[in-house]
Amino acid sequence: MKKAAIYVRVSTTNRTRGGDAFEQNPEVQEVPLRQLVQQRGWTLVQVYSDRLSGAKADRPGLNSLMNDARRGLFHVVLVWRFDRFARSIEQLVLALAEFRGFKIDFVSCQETLDTGTPMGKAMFTIIGAMAELERDVIRERVVAGMEFARRHGTKSGNAIGRPKRIFDRGEVVRLRESGLSIERIASQMRLGVGKVVRAIQAAETRNAGFQKASA
């Protein structure tokens, strides 16, 4: 007689967002899984559950399930859907690989995946290949990003410091000559007071140089 374990997860976030019964009530997932266990003639050992976001890496119910799997307490794990069990393809593949090492089958009701069947084993191979491809793509992006950053001198590849604000320095000088205060000019042109002062000083230096050259 095959011993089975069920894992269900509902999201706490959807309780406050008006989520449907599937997201809020674990029984919506659990009942059809119990029926599937009965139809297959298996013995249900335990139902493991979590009321946490799928993004959480540390889930008490899932941790307990994996610990009992290592102890050989059941032969098959049933879930309603992939995303109820794993937060990513990589996590799913790692868990399925661990189950396979313990000779534990995995059944996902919605995706009709059963690793105890030839088709299910083929699907597991495809999922593993997709996860490997995803890791390779991410790795290539990281390497390309690091190379770009190395050439540009920053970790992100962005220019060092804040980008320079482009503004009309001649307008700053004209406003100053019209009698506006430095603070008023800064406010009107949406510049820092320091930028206004430096623009005026640079203009005065250029004018002094021209006058000296003309003399």
N, C-alpha and C positions, 0 to 999 in steps of 0.2 A: 504494500500500500504506500503510495507516494505521499509524503508529507509536504504541505504547502504553507507558505507565509504570504500575507497580503500587506502591501504598504500603500497608505493613502496620505495625501497632504492637501490642506486647504490654506488659503492665504489670509493672513490677518489684515493686510492692506485693503482687501476688497470688502471687508465687513463694514468699513466706514465709507465706501464708495458706491454702495448699492449694488454690489456684485450679485450674480445669480446663485442659485442653490448649489450648483456644482462647485463653485469657489468657496462657499461658506459652510456647507454641510458635508462632513466626511461620509455620511451614510449614502449619499448619492453616488459616490465612487465605490463604497464598500459592498453594498447590496449586490450589484451585478457581478462583482468579483467572487463573492461567496457562492452565487449561483453557478458561476463557471467552475469553481472548485468541486461543487456537488455534481455537476454534469460530467466532469472528468473522472469522478470516483476517487478523488483525492481526500486526504484528511487534513483539515485546517488546524495548524498548530497555534498560530497567533496572528493577530492583526496589529501592525505597527503604524503609528500615525503621528503626524506633526501638524501644528497650526503655526506655520512660519512662512515667510517669503522664500521662494525658490532660490533667491540670490544668497541666502544664508548658507555658508559652508558647513557650519556646525549645527546639525539637527539631531536632537536626542533620539527621536524615533528611528531615523535612518541609521544613526550610530549603533543603536541597539540591534537593528536588523543585521547590519554587517558583522557585528560581534557574534551573533548567534549563527550566522552563516559559516563563520570560521570554526565554530564548535560543531557544525554538522547537524543542527537541529531540524533542518528541513531540506527538501530536494528541489523545490521550485519556488520562485518568487513571482507574485502577480501584482501588477500595477494597472491603473486605469489608462494612463497616458505617459509618454516619455517625460514630459515637462513636470509631471507630478513627482517624479523620482529623481531626475538629474537636472542640474542647472545649466549644463552645457553638453555638447556631443562628446567632448573629451572626458568629462566625468562619467558619462554613460558608458563609454567604451572601457574605461578603467574598471568600473564596477562589473561589467559583463565579463571582462577578462578574468577578474578575481572569482566570479561565480563559476566560470568554466573550469578554473583550476580546482575548485571544490566539487566539481561535477553537479552544480546546481543550475537548473534551467531557469529561464527568464521569460515571462509572458506579459506583453503589453496589449491590453484589450483593444484600445482604439486603433493602434497601428497594426493589429493582427500579427504581432511578432511573437514567435515561440521558438526559442533557441533549441528546443528539444526535437524540432523537425528539420529535415534537410533544407527546406526553404528558409527557415529561421536562421540556420547556421550560415547560409549564403548571405542573408541580410546583415548578419553581424559582421561578416567580412567586409561588406560594402560600407557599413557605418564606420568600421575601423579605418578603412582607406580614406574616407571623407575627413575623419579626424586628423589623420596623418597629413593630408593635403592642407587642411586648415593650419596646422602647426608649421608646415613648410612655408606657406604664404606669409604668416606672421613673422617667422624667422627672417625671411628675405626682406620684409619691410623694415624690421629692426636694424638689420645690417646696412640697408640702404640709407636709413635715417642717420645711423652713426657715422657713415662715410660722409654724408652731406654735412653733418654737424662738425666733423673733423676739419673739413675744408673751409667751413665758415666760422670756426672758432667758438661755437656754442653747442650745448647739448641738444637744443631743439632745432638748430639750424637758423634760428632767427637772428637778426642783427643784434649786436650787443647794445644794451641800453634802450632808452625810449627813442622812437623815430623822431627825427627833427621836424618841428612844425614849420611849414612853409607859409610865409606871410609877406606882405608888401612893406618893406622897410622904408620905401619912399613915402608911403602913406603915413607911417609913424612920424616921420620928420615933418611932413606938411601939417599934421594935426598939432604937433608941438609948436610949430611956428605960428599956428593960428591962435595959440594961447591956452590950449587945453592942458590940464595937469597930466602928469605921468600916470596917475591912478585912473583918470578918466579915459585916457588913451588905452590903457591896459584893459579896462572894462569894455570899452566900445569894440575893440578888436579881439577880445577874448584871448588875451595874452597875459603872461605873467609880468609883474612889474619889472623883474630883472631883464627880461627879453627887450622890453621897451627901452630901458636905460641903456642896454648894450647897443641897441640899434641907433639910438641918438648919439652915443659916444663914438660909434664907428663912423657915423656921418660927419661929426665934428672933426674927427681925425682926418678923414678924407679931404674935407674942405680946407683944413689947415695945411695939408700937404700940397693941394693945388695952389693955394695962395703963396706958399713958400717957393714953389716951382715957378710961378708967374713973376715973382719978384726977382 
